Amino acid sequence: MSENTYRKVKVLNISGITIGGIEALMVDNAIKMNKKNVEVHFFSPTVLNGKQTYKKKLEDNGIQIHFHREKNNLDKIISFYKLLKLIKAKGPFDTIHSHSLFFSGFYMLLAKLANIPIRISHSHTDKSNLEIGILRKMYEILMRNLILKYSTDMIAPSYEAASYLFGRKGINDKRTTIIPNGIDYKRFDLELYNRNDVLKELKLNHDLIHLVLVGRFVKIKNHKFIVDVFTNISKKFSNVHLSFVGEGKLKEEIQQYVISKNINNRVSFLGARDDIPKILAGMDLFLLPSKWEGFGIVLVEAQAMGLKCIASNRVPTNTNLGNVTYLPINEKVWESEILNHIKYYKGKQQALKKPDYDIDKTSELFYEIYSRNIIVNNE
């Protein structure tokens, strides 16, 4: 069925737009949709504290963004009213696509009340190892029940992420679909970059072996663990350098921790970047010691740029295209693996890419869901 056969599909994404891995995925997918027969809107929290966002990129591609405050729980309740106003003013929408984890339960209920036919709850993470209190448990049970009752579709990039948000009942539900996070392989092309030129631009020494961790400065990304591991490695090898890419509330704390370890001249903080392919082209080893991940799209990106990757065994293994080693979160184990890589390092490895993770393919899967109601009504 041609995507131009029917009227334009109207989709409302509920998501943040600050620069980050998951946000980049959603923005790239929205742009792909906008080039099809889809009109995409974003309902997004107001960006505070001068954080970098994808606002310009979205607007340059004709995508409308509708901001709302979300500083506290009261703001979240008020956001329901604002969302209903938006649906009335800009609708009717064919699809609502919520990326708000458990809070998607409320959005699914509201979308049902607003007669939006396609209602998608999308899980991007797995926090099943996180200890939570009784109130949080009650909240998650309530929200999961709302998601299961009012969602027409439930999507996740891995079974781990699906199980976390949708539960045992949801994982086997026919409405649940596993769609891997897709990347734009045209951007993640090693031949577009020269390693030494990239390092020169970043003011980094091209004679060193460069380790990198890409991720927000939050506890789950486990930056402090890598600092500890790298401190020991730097005592044994003088030709290694560590770079962190990202922003977050723990950045200053990690910077001070690096100083306390007396390795600040061997660690770089590159900030939030929207040129991740270029950054990866200059690196030699990718690290992802996360305490949990719903998928770990950065591993797919790193392998596409020819990088050997070391990840924690709490990252879903469907991210392995052939160049990832999964390890328990143990300093000595990680130190040994990284040291082994440094000793025998011979340069970039073969770029690994898998068609299933191509955003051109994953965006087609989303389009099929977004447009399903229109196609059915026209058949």
Summary of the structure (lengths in Angstrom):
residues: 379
radius of gyration: 21.4
end to end distance: 10.4
largest distance: 68.4
contacts: 1257
relative contact order: 0.13
helix: 46%
strand: 18%
